Amino acid sequence: MQQRRLAILAHEKFPDRAKTALGVMRYSDDETVAVIDRDTAGDRVADHTDVVADAPIVDAFSDIDGEVDALLIGIAPIGGGFDESWRSDVVAALEAGVDVVAGLHYFLNDDEEFATLAAEHGAEIHDVRKPHEGIGVAEGRSDEIDAEVVLTVGTDCSVGKMTATCELVDAAREAGIDAGFIPTGQTGIMIAGWGNPVDRVVSDFTAGAVEEMLLEKGDEHDVLFVEGQGSIVHPAYSAVTCGILHGSMADKLVLCHEAGREVVHGYEDTELPPVEEYVDLYESLAAPVHETEVVAGALNTRSIDDDEAAREAVEAFGDAIGGDATDPVRFGADEIVEALR
């Protein structure tokens, strides 16, 4: 995919609640020319985070200096709705002939104003969460491919599964392993430029959407890292988690968790089970379809300031799950890659 110059819309959410924005800025090959955020306009990205390349933060699309190839909506709100306060920026981009990329459940192509402007000004709207035609029921064939399949699974949503998957792909490639990335969510699809949005397909087709991608890429790489979604205990998202687990027929699992997380994100009246229980939960649920095991863990230690304390948390997490563990962002993913060997 050709490198693009991106403007990333993250109104009132950057950086802490704009994980799509940060994911694309960190892992895609595209260049971010500006972040659009009313709350922090006038600052620079480097004033708020050092994990992505620096860029100016502006109040509106019309304030951007320089050429832009695409406006990317870098927010993924619960429910995937469109905030009407974003409309003026999307309109300005389309009127300038700039493509718009969105990962919402609200499809911009179905918005009459946006569709009309795109047609008038030669811009394209990419709704990456809209599944392609032809996805069907899984046939239980993912175990037929030559590549080893590694799936990231989580104790909850928003614990870092996509980030861990991207870090693992990069670390594996640096270690000389021919690794591929199987994107299953809007951010991963924006990064890779392809993929199936499994949380948008008909529920009967969730496993099939994953199987389709593995069959397509199975002979191209030695290891395929599948981006996990949700959690098997999540009150809202457990169905998609199970669909990916069974559809991928993964050979190995990497359990992802955020240090200090005790309740389900957005469902604070629901407590998370002890970390060690997830190992049996995932392995026993997968076994009737395809036996697998949790071989390593990725712990998100962003809430811990001190490196030594973070290392202690990682060690405790590894002990709890009975495998090697690391924070792949803070300490690198080499330990997990070695465990996967």
C-alpha positions as CSV (number, residue, x, y, z in Angstrom):
1,M,0.0,0.0,0.0
2,Q,1.4,3.4,-1.0
3,Q,2.3,5.7,1.8
4,R,-0.3,8.4,2.4
5,R,-0.2,11.8,4.2
6,L,-2.9,11.5,6.9
7,A,-4.9,14.0,8.9
8,I,-6.2,12.1,12.0
9,L,-9.4,13.3,13.6
10,A,-9.4,12.7,17.4
11,H,-11.5,15.5,18.8
12,E,-11.4,15.7,22.6
13,K,-9.9,12.2,22.9
14,F,-6.2,12.5,22.0
15,P,-4.2,10.7,23.1
16,D,-5.6,8.6,25.9
17,R,-9.0,7.7,24.3
18,A,-7.9,7.6,20.7
19,K,-6.4,4.1,20.4
20,T,-7.2,3.9,16.7
21,A,-5.3,7.1,16.1
22,L,-2.3,5.9,18.1
23,G,-2.3,2.5,16.5
24,V,-2.2,3.9,13.0
25,M,0.4,6.5,13.9
26,R,2.6,3.9,15.5
27,Y,2.3,0.9,13.2
28,S,1.3,2.0,9.7
29,D,3.6,3.2,7.0
30,D,1.6,6.4,6.5
31,E,2.8,9.8,7.5
32,T,0.6,11.8,10.0
33,V,0.7,15.5,8.9
34,A,-1.7,16.7,11.7
35,V,-3.9,15.5,14.5
36,I,-7.3,17.3,14.7
37,D,-8.3,17.8,18.4
38,R,-10.2,20.9,19.7
39,D,-9.0,20.3,23.3
40,T,-5.3,20.3,22.6
41,A,-5.1,22.5,19.4
42,G,-1.9,24.5,19.3
43,D,0.1,21.7,21.0
44,R,2.2,19.1,19.3
45,V,1.8,15.3,19.5
46,A,5.2,15.2,21.3
47,D,3.7,17.3,24.1
48,H,1.4,14.4,25.0
49,T,3.1,11.1,23.9
50,D,6.5,9.9,22.8
51,V,5.4,6.6,21.4
52,V,4.6,8.0,17.9
53,A,6.1,10.5,15.5
54,D,5.6,14.2,16.2
55,A,3.0,16.3,14.4
56,P,1.1,19.5,15.0
57,I,-2.3,19.4,16.6
58,V,-4.9,21.7,15.0
59,D,-8.5,22.7,15.8
60,A,-10.0,21.8,12.5
61,F,-9.3,20.2,9.1
62,S,-9.2,23.7,7.5
63,D,-6.3,24.7,9.8
64,I,-3.9,22.1,8.3
65,D,-0.9,23.4,6.3
66,G,0.3,21.2,3.5
67,E,-1.1,18.4,1.4
68,V,-3.3,15.7,2.8
69,D,-4.2,12.4,1.1
70,A,-6.8,11.1,3.6
71,L,-8.7,12.2,6.7
72,L,-8.8,9.2,9.1
73,I,-11.3,9.1,12.0
74,G,-9.0,8.0,14.8
75,I,-11.7,7.4,17.4
76,A,-13.6,4.2,18.0
77,P,-16.4,4.9,20.5
78,I,-18.5,2.2,22.1
79,G,-21.2,1.4,19.6
80,G,-19.2,2.8,16.7
81,G,-21.5,5.8,16.2
82,F,-20.7,9.1,14.4
83,D,-20.5,12.3,16.4
84,E,-22.2,15.1,14.6
85,S,-19.5,17.5,15.9
86,W,-17.1,15.8,13.5
87,R,-19.2,16.6,10.4
88,S,-17.6,19.9,9.6
89,D,-14.2,18.3,9.3
90,V,-15.4,15.5,7.2
91,V,-17.2,17.9,4.9
92,A,-14.1,20.1,4.6
93,A,-12.0,17.1,3.7
94,L,-14.3,15.9,1.0
95,E,-14.7,19.4,-0.4
96,A,-11.0,19.5,-0.8
97,G,-11.0,16.2,-2.7
98,V,-9.4,14.3,0.2
99,D,-10.4,10.7,0.9
100,V,-12.0,9.8,4.2
101,V,-11.2,6.6,6.1
102,A,-13.6,5.5,9.0
103,G,-13.8,2.5,11.2
104,L,-17.3,3.1,12.6
105,H,-20.4,1.0,12.6
106,Y,-22.0,4.2,11.1
107,F,-21.1,3.9,7.4
108,L,-20.1,7.3,5.9
109,N,-21.0,6.1,2.4
110,D,-24.6,5.8,3.5
111,D,-24.6,9.5,4.6
112,E,-26.3,11.4,1.7
113,E,-24.3,14.6,2.3
114,F,-20.9,12.8,2.5
115,A,-21.7,10.6,-0.5
116,T,-22.7,13.5,-2.6
117,L,-19.6,15.6,-1.7
118,A,-17.3,12.6,-2.4
119,A,-18.8,12.2,-5.9
120,E,-18.7,15.9,-6.7
121,H,-15.1,16.4,-5.6
122,G,-13.5,13.1,-6.7
123,A,-12.9,11.8,-3.2
124,E,-13.3,8.3,-1.9
125,I,-14.9,7.2,1.4
126,H,-13.5,4.0,2.9
127,D,-15.7,2.4,5.5
128,V,-13.3,-0.3,6.7
129,R,-15.8,-1.8,9.1
130,K,-18.1,-2.8,6.2
131,P,-17.5,-6.5,5.4
132,H,-17.1,-7.5,1.8
133,E,-19.7,-9.7,0.1
134,G,-19.2,-13.5,0.2
135,I,-18.1,-14.1,3.8
136,G,-19.7,-17.4,4.9
137,V,-19.8,-20.0,7.6
138,A,-16.4,-21.5,8.6
139,E,-15.6,-25.0,7.3
140,G,-13.1,-25.9,10.0
141,R,-10.2,-25.7,7.6
142,S,-7.8,-23.2,9.3
143,D,-5.7,-26.2,10.6
144,E,-5.0,-27.1,7.0
145,I,-2.6,-24.2,6.3
146,D,1.2,-24.6,6.6
147,A,1.7,-21.6,8.8
148,E,1.7,-21.8,12.6
149,V,-1.2,-19.6,13.9
150,V,-0.7,-17.5,17.0
151,L,-3.8,-15.6,18.5
152,T,-3.7,-12.9,21.0
153,V,-6.6,-13.2,23.6
154,G,-7.5,-10.9,26.4
155,T,-8.8,-10.7,29.9
156,D,-10.9,-7.7,28.8
157,C,-11.4,-5.3,25.8
158,S,-8.9,-2.5,25.5
159,V,-6.0,-4.2,27.2
160,G,-3.6,-4.0,24.2
161,K,-4.3,-7.1,22.0
162,M,-3.8,-5.2,18.7
163,T,-0.7,-3.5,20.0
164,A,0.7,-6.8,21.3
165,T,0.0,-8.4,17.9
166,C,1.8,-5.7,16.0
167,E,4.7,-5.8,18.3
168,L,4.9,-9.5,18.0
169,V,4.9,-9.3,14.2
170,D,7.7,-6.8,14.2
171,A,9.8,-8.7,16.8
172,A,9.3,-12.0,14.9
173,R,10.4,-10.4,11.6
174,E,13.5,-8.9,13.3
175,A,14.3,-12.4,14.6
176,G,14.3,-13.7,11.1
177,I,10.9,-15.3,11.2
178,D,8.6,-14.9,8.2
179,A,5.6,-13.5,10.0
180,G,2.3,-12.2,8.8
181,F,-0.5,-10.1,10.4
182,I,-4.2,-11.1,10.3
183,P,-6.2,-8.0,11.1
184,T,-9.7,-8.5,12.6
185,G,-10.6,-5.0,13.8
186,Q,-10.8,-1.5,12.3
187,T,-7.4,-0.3,13.6
188,G,-5.6,-3.4,12.4
189,I,-7.3,-3.1,9.0
190,M,-6.3,0.6,8.7
191,I,-2.7,-0.4,9.5
192,A,-2.5,-3.3,7.2
193,G,-4.7,-2.0,4.4
194,W,-6.8,-5.2,4.3
195,G,-8.7,-7.5,6.6
196,N,-12.1,-8.6,7.8
197,P,-13.9,-6.6,10.5
198,V,-15.2,-9.6,12.5
199,D,-17.3,-7.5,14.9
200,R,-19.5,-6.4,11.9
201,V,-20.1,-9.7,10.1
202,V,-23.2,-11.8,10.7
203,S,-22.5,-13.8,13.9
204,D,-22.7,-17.1,12.1
205,F,-19.9,-15.9,9.8
206,T,-17.5,-14.6,12.4
207,A,-15.4,-17.8,12.4
208,G,-15.6,-17.9,8.6
209,A,-14.3,-14.3,8.3
210,V,-11.1,-15.4,10.2
211,E,-10.8,-18.7,8.4
212,E,-11.0,-16.9,5.0
213,M,-8.0,-14.7,5.8
214,L,-5.9,-17.6,7.2
215,L,-6.6,-19.7,4.1
216,E,-5.6,-16.7,1.9
217,K,-2.3,-16.1,3.7
218,G,-1.5,-19.5,5.1
219,D,1.0,-20.4,2.4
220,E,2.7,-17.0,2.3
221,H,4.3,-17.0,5.8
222,D,5.7,-19.4,8.4
223,V,3.8,-17.8,11.3
224,L,0.5,-15.8,11.2
225,F,-0.3,-13.6,14.2
226,V,-4.1,-13.1,14.5
227,E,-5.4,-9.9,16.1
228,G,-7.8,-10.8,19.0
229,Q,-10.9,-9.0,20.0
230,G,-12.8,-8.5,23.2
231,S,-12.7,-11.2,25.9
232,I,-14.3,-14.5,26.6
233,V,-15.9,-13.1,29.8
234,H,-17.0,-9.8,28.4
235,P,-20.7,-9.1,28.8
236,A,-21.0,-7.6,25.3
237,Y,-18.1,-8.9,23.2
238,S,-17.6,-12.5,24.2
239,A,-19.3,-13.8,21.0
240,V,-16.7,-12.3,18.7
241,T,-13.9,-13.6,20.9
242,C,-15.2,-17.1,20.7
243,G,-15.7,-16.8,16.9
244,I,-12.1,-15.8,16.4
245,L,-10.8,-18.5,18.8
246,H,-12.7,-21.3,16.9
247,G,-12.3,-19.8,13.4
248,S,-8.5,-19.4,13.8
249,M,-7.9,-22.9,15.2
250,A,-4.9,-21.3,16.8
251,D,-1.8,-23.4,17.6
252,K,-0.7,-21.0,20.4
253,L,-2.3,-18.2,22.4
254,V,-0.8,-15.1,24.0
255,L,-2.8,-13.8,26.9
256,C,-3.0,-10.0,27.1
257,H,-3.9,-8.0,30.3
258,E,-3.6,-4.5,31.7
259,A,-1.9,-4.2,35.0
260,G,-4.3,-3.0,37.7
261,R,-7.4,-3.8,35.7
262,E,-9.9,-5.4,38.1
263,V,-13.3,-4.8,36.4
264,V,-14.6,-5.0,32.8
265,H,-14.0,-1.7,30.9
266,G,-17.3,0.1,30.6
267,Y,-19.0,-2.5,32.8
268,E,-17.6,-1.6,36.1
269,D,-20.1,-3.7,38.1
270,T,-18.5,-6.8,36.5
271,E,-15.3,-8.0,38.1
272,L,-12.6,-9.8,36.1
273,P,-11.8,-13.3,37.2
274,P,-8.3,-14.0,38.5
275,V,-5.7,-13.9,35.7
276,E,-4.8,-17.6,36.1
277,E,-8.4,-18.7,35.4
278,Y,-8.2,-17.3,31.9
279,V,-5.7,-20.0,30.9
280,D,-8.1,-22.8,31.5
281,L,-11.0,-20.8,30.1
282,Y,-9.4,-20.2,26.7
283,E,-7.7,-23.6,26.4
284,S,-10.8,-25.6,27.4
285,L,-13.1,-23.6,25.2
286,A,-10.8,-24.1,22.2
287,A,-10.0,-27.8,22.7
288,P,-13.1,-29.4,21.1
289,V,-12.4,-27.5,17.9
290,H,-8.6,-27.4,18.0
291,E,-6.3,-28.0,21.0
292,T,-4.2,-25.0,21.9
293,E,-2.3,-23.5,24.9
294,V,-1.5,-20.2,26.4
295,V,2.3,-20.1,26.0
296,A,3.0,-16.5,27.0
297,G,1.6,-13.2,28.2
298,A,1.6,-9.6,27.2
299,L,1.1,-7.2,30.1
300,N,0.2,-3.6,29.5
301,T,2.0,-1.6,32.3
302,R,1.1,1.9,31.2
303,S,-0.3,2.7,34.6
304,I,3.0,1.9,36.3
305,D,5.5,4.7,36.2
306,D,8.6,2.9,37.5
307,D,10.3,0.4,35.3
308,E,11.4,-1.8,38.2
309,A,7.8,-2.0,39.5
310,A,6.6,-2.7,35.9
311,R,9.1,-5.6,35.7
312,E,7.8,-7.0,39.0
313,A,4.3,-6.8,37.7
314,V,5.3,-8.6,34.5
315,E,7.1,-11.3,36.5
316,A,4.0,-11.8,38.7
317,F,1.8,-12.0,35.6
318,G,4.1,-14.6,34.1
319,D,4.0,-16.7,37.3
320,A,0.2,-16.5,37.3
321,I,-0.3,-17.8,33.8
322,G,2.6,-20.3,34.0
323,G,4.6,-18.9,31.0
324,D,6.9,-16.2,29.8
325,A,5.6,-12.6,29.9
326,T,6.6,-9.1,29.0
327,D,5.3,-5.7,28.3
328,P,6.0,-5.7,24.5
329,V,5.9,-1.9,24.2
330,R,8.0,-1.1,27.3
331,F,10.4,-4.0,27.3
332,G,10.1,-5.5,23.8
333,A,8.5,-8.7,22.6
334,D,11.6,-10.9,22.2
335,E,10.8,-13.1,25.2
336,I,7.4,-14.0,23.8
337,V,8.9,-14.7,20.3
338,E,11.4,-17.0,21.9
339,A,8.6,-18.7,23.9
340,L,6.7,-19.2,20.6
341,R,9.6,-20.9,19.0
